[in-house]
Amino acid sequence: MQINNQKSSFAPERIPITNTPPAMPYRRLPNTDAARVRALEIVTRQQPLPGTTDCPYTPELKQKIELFLPRFKTAILNSDAAREKQNHNSRVHAEHTRKAKLYISHFLQVLNLAITRGELKPAVRTYYGIDENDPRLPSLATEQDLLQWGEKTIRGEQERLRAGGTPIYSPSIALVRVNHENFKQSHFSQKQFQQNAARYCAEVARVRHYADQLVLDLWNQIEAHHEHIENELQRREACQQYGIAYVFRKTELKRIQQQQRLDQLSPRLPF
């Protein structure tokens, strides 16, 4: 059976071994945080695994891992929680952004239509920070555009009304203000969630390197502990009981399959 390394939760680490048969597997060190935790949690066993008489790793290493694991798990949980909050707020923020853009653009379109019908003079555009001879809508492509033009639109309408102008409806400036305030609040909340997620992610990345060192040290000690087992298959199976992951290269798998087919085709002699 061929193993797809791309979908594996482990990264290959070739271990050079001398005087070994051609079909030797190599170790796959963890490359996800969940896999790192599983690899390190082996030391939480209170008793040796079945069939063993002693512990294949030193008490010093066991103590290091037991002290490190809670901190590592907490960092992962905090990072996942911060990312989940960010993702949840992103969906809310996207809706607030959509509605703010809709109300601001519609309000300015109604303003231009009133000018086209002759109900308002082109000079009223200057209240909103727009050239009086420019009928184009301002760009609302970015969130900064929405923040800027929302403020200009609300302030401009207030100034126009104070100068004696009649209110614009469908939408009214009150609806524009409500949706712009909702967008502004979610915008700054999203920035805060992004900063929190980045901070917790950086904390996980900072301790991840130490987790990799502990896993490597742990696996090296386990393999060294089982070096006395002469049979390669039995030695590998004994190490796998402690979480070490092995994988065969594609060429080695083909050689094994070819040898199995040859063995099946070879005649069995009675002596």
N, C-alpha and C positions, 0 to 999 in steps of 0.2 A: 504493500500500500504506500503510495507516494505521499509525502508530507509537504504541505504548502507552507513554506517558511514565512511568506508575506502575511499570512493570517495568524501566525503564531504569536503568542504573548511573550515570546522569548527571542532574544537576539543571539545569533550564533557566535560562539567563541571557540575557535579551533585550538585544541590542546595537543601539541606535538608529543607523540608517544613513540618510542623506539621499540624495535623487535615485536611488532604486533602484526596480526593477520591483516590482509588488505581491506577487509570490510570492517573498519573500525568507525564507530560513531563519534560525534563530537558533542560537546555540551552546548546547551542553549541557555544562556544567562537571561534572567528576566528583563523585559524592556517595558513593562507596564507597572504601575504602582501596586495594583492588585496582585500581580504575579510576585513582586518583591515581598509583599506582606506574607503571601502563602509560603514562599521559600524560607522566610525567617521564622515563621510561626512553628516550625518543626522543633525548635528548642523549648517550646512551652510544654512539651511532653514531660510528664513527671517520671516515667519509666522508660527504659530502652525498648526499642521496637521488638516484636516477637522474633525469636530466633537469635537474638544478640545477647551478649553477656555484659557488655559495658558500653559507655557512651562514646560515640565516634568524634566528639568535639570537646574542646577543653572547657572547664568551668569558667575560665576567664572570658572566653568568647560568648558562652551562654549568658553570662551576666551582662556583657555589653549589649547583646541583642535584646534581652529582657528590659533593660533600661531605655533602649532606643525605640522599641516597637510602639509603646503608647504615644510617644511624641510624634512618630511618623504617622500613625493612624489619625491622630488629632489634626495634624496638618492637612492630611488628605480630606478628612471630613469637612474641615473649615473651607478648603478650596472648592470642594464639590457644592457645599451650601451657598457660598458666595456666587459661584457660577450659575446655580439654579435661580437665585434671586435676580441675577442680572438677566437671565433668559426670560424669566417671567415678566420683569419690568420692560424688557425690550418689546414684548407683544403689546403691552399697555401703551408704551411710548409710541409705538408705530401707529396706533389708532389715534392718539392725541395729535401726532404730527400730521396725519392725513386730514383730520378735521380742521386743524388750525390753518393748513394750507388752503383748504376748500373755502373756509369762511373769509379769509383775508383776500384771496383772489376774487371771490364772488362780490365782495363789497367794492373792490376797486373796479370791477367790471360794471357794476351798477352805477358807480360814479361816472365812468366814461360814457355809459348809455344816456345818463341824464344830461351830460354835456352835449352829446350828439343830438339829443332831442331839443336842445336849446333851453332846458329847464335850469341849468347851471352854466356859469361862464367858465371857459377854460382856465382862467386864473386861479380857480379854487384848487387846482392840482398842486399848487405851490404849498398849500397847507400840509400836504402829505409828503413833501420832499420830492415831488415829481415836477419836471419841467412842464409849464402850462401848455406847450405845443406838442407834448409827447403822449400819444394815446396808448402806447404800449404798456403792458403790465410788467412790473419789475420781476426779476428772477427770484423764484422761491425754491430753488433747487437744493439748497443746503439748510441745515438747522440754524446757522448763523443768519442766513437770509430771512428765515421766518422770525427769529428774534428781533432782528432789526426792523423789518417792514411791519411786523405786528405793532411794535411800539410807535412807529411813524404813523400808521393808519389810525390807531386809537387817539394819539395826541393830536393828529391833524383834524380828525372829526370834532374833537372837543374845541379846538381853536375856531373851526368854521362855525360851530353852533354859537360860540360866544360872540362871534362877529355878526350874529343875526341870521344865520342860515337855517334852513329847514332840515330836519333829520332825514337820513337815508334809511329805508327799510328793505327788508328781503335781501340780505340779512341786515338786522339792526346792529349798531355798534356795540350794544350790550352783549349780543351773541358772539360777536367777534372777540370782545374782551374776555368772556368766559372761556372760550375755546383756546384763546391765546394763553391765558393764565394756566389752564390745564396742561398745555404743551410745555410751557416754561417750567412748571414744577417737575413734570416727568423728565424733561431734558436734564435738569440739574441732578435729579435723583439717579438717572441713568449714568451720569458722569461719576457719581459717588459709588454706585454699584460696580462700575468698571474699575475704578481705583482699588476697591476692596478685593475684587476678584484677582486683579494683577498682583496685589500685595500677598495674598494667600498662595497664589500660584508660584510666586518667587520663593516663598518660604518652603514649599514642597520641593522645588528645584534645588534649593540650597541643601536640604538634607538628603536628597535622592542619591547624590554621589556617595555619601557615607553608607547608605543602604546597599549600594552596589558593592562597596568594599567589604561589607559584612557578609553578603551573600557569597562573594568570591572566596573569602577566607573560610567560611563555613563549608562550602563544597570542596575546597582543597583539603581540609582536615578530614572530611568524610571519606574522600577517595583515598587519602593516605592511610586512613585507618583500615581500609579493606584491601590494601595492596597484597596482603598475604594470601588472598584467594587466587589460586592459579588459573582457574577456569574463568575466561573473560566474560562469558555470559552470566555466570553466577555472580561475579564481582560487580558487574553492571547492575544486575537486578538488586543486589544488596544495597548499592548506592541509591538506586531509584526509590527504595523504601523511605529514604530520607529527603525525597523531593528533588533530587538531581534529575534534570531533563536531558535526555540524549536524543540525537536525531542522526539518521544515516544520510549520506550524500546520495544524490540521484544515481550516480554511477555505481555506488556500492549496493544500492537496492537492486539495480539491474543484475549485478553479479550474483547476488544472493538468490534472486528469482531464477536466474539461469541455472545455478547450481542445484536448486530444488527440483527443477524440471529434469535435469540430468539424473539426479538421484532416483526420481520416480521411474525414469525410462530404463535405468540400469537393471540388468537381470540379477535377481537375488540367488546366489549359489547356496546349496545346502551345507557347505563346509566353510 
